[in-house]
Amino acid sequence: MLNLHLPRAFGNWLSNLTGQTPPRRRVDASDTVMHWPPTAARVLVSSERHAHKSISHALALEHPKGFLLAHVPLHKLVRVPKQYSYREWLSRTGLLTVDFALCDEHGYVRSVVLLPVAEDQARHSRKRERLLRVLSATELAVTHWERDWQNDTADRLRDRLFPKSKASGYYADTPHSH
């Protein structure tokens, strides 16, 4: 008896050549989507959604064409002088984010809102301290959100989020009635 078993590779090649089986797609071992199938995630938790809703009402009073951004990396809000290494600064602050950035219609940040962090997490507290050090140097209005503020009126919340400066030359980007 004659044994005519062809090697598997030759058999697959011959099958593909004659069109008997569809060609199989080669799976790359490092294909992230195949190994970790992505799904849509909830961006804001419940307390953040409530704060977002309240803050957006106050922002509409101060900057009617402004917009509210959530979870903004610090390097998108702050510029550093060009004579210093941006790469080094980014390595020190790259993982720091603010909870909400309130922008005017031109895209300039006018105020920052920080939600409370859990007191028992030392790592988060250290990150928050670094974030506050950087933000204090920028002279941006930084507001620490309090949960009961979501029941405040939009006018009262606007006064908390956008404190008026007493300095000369203060420019408020608010609509004026004519």
N, C-alpha and C positions, 0 to 999 in steps of 0.2 A: 504494500500500500504506500502511495506517495503522499507525503505531508507537504502541502503547499500553503502553509500559513504565512501571510505577508506581515511584515512589521506594522505596528499600529500607525506610525507616522505616515508610511506610504499609503496605507489604507485610507486614512483621513484625507490625505492629499488627493488621492484618486476620487474619493467621494465628493470633495469640494470641486474638483475639476469637472466632474460630470453633472454637478448641480443636484445631487441627490439629497444632501443635507445643507441647511443654511450655515454659513461660516459663523463660528463662535467668536464673540468679542473677547479679546484678551483682557483679563482683569489685572490691573496694576496693583501690586501688594500695598503700595502706599496711597491708594485712592481713598481719601478721607470720606467722601460721600458714601462709598460702598460700605465702609466699616462703621461709620457713625451716621446713619441716615438723619438728616436735619428735619426738624419740624418747627413751626412758628411758635414763638414763646410770648408770654405776657411781659410787656416791657415795664409796666408800672403796677406795683402791688396796690391793694385797696387804699391804704392811707395816702400813697402818692397820687392816686387818681383823684381823691377828694381834695388834696392840696392843689393839684394842677387845675382843677375846675375853679376853685376860689381865686387862685393867683391869676388865672386868665381873665376873670372878670375885672380884677383890679388893674391889670395891664391894659385892658381895653379903655379904661378911663384915662390913664396917663399917656399911653401911646396907642391911639386907635388903630394904626396900621402896624403896630409892633407885633412881635411873635415871641412865644415862650418855648424854650428848648429844655428837654429833660436829659439828665445824666450826661452832661457835657464834660469832656476831658479838659483839664486845666490848660493844656497847651493850645487849645482852640480859643481860649478867652484872654490869654496874656501873651504879650510879646516881650522878648528880651533884647537888650542892646546887641547889635551885630558884632561888636568887638569881643563878645564872650562866646564860648562854645555852646551852640544850640544842642548838640548831641549830648554833652554832659548835663546840661540843664534838663533835657528831656529824660535822661536816665534817672535823674533825681525826682522828677515830678510827673513822669509819664503815666503813672497809674492813679493819679489823683483826679477826682471828678467832683463837680458840683451837682447838686440835685436838680436845681432849676436855674436857668439863666434867662433873665428878662431883657429883651433887646428892643431897640427902637426900629423904625421902618428901614433904617440904613444898615442894620445889622450890628450896630455897636451895643455892647452889653451895658445896660444901665443899672442893673441890680442883680444880685445873686441870692438865692434862697437855699439854705441848708436844712435838711430834715434832721431830727435828733437821731443820735446813734446810741446803741445799747451800751450802758456803762460797764458791763462785764467783759467787753471785748477790748483788751488793751491794744491790740494791733490796729483796730479801727480808730481808737482814740488818738494814737500816735499819728496816723495818717491825717486825721482831722486837724490836729495841731499844726502839721506841716502845711496843710491846705490853708488854714487861717493865717499863718505867717506870710504866705505868698499873697493872699488876697488883701491883707492889710497894707501891703506895700503898693498895691495897685490903686488904692483909694476908691475902689468900687464899694457901693452900698451892699453890705452883707447882712442878711436877716436870718436869724435862727427861728425856724418855723415852730409855732406852738399849735398843737392839735385843735384847741378850742377856737382858733382864729377862723376856721372854716365856717363858723356860724356868724362871723362879723359881716357887716355891710361892705360892699365893694369900695366905698369911699374911705371908710376907716382902714381897711386893709391896704389901700393905695398909700395912705399916709405912713403906714408902717414899712411898706416895701420901698418907697421912694422918698426918703427923708430929704427935705429941702435944705440945701446948704446955705449958710449965712455969709459965705465968702463973696467978695466982690467979683464980678465977672461971671457969675453963675449963669449957665445957659440951660434953660429947661426946654425940652423938645415937645412942648404941648401945643395943641391947636389953640388958636386965638380967635375970638369972635370979632367980626368986623362990622 
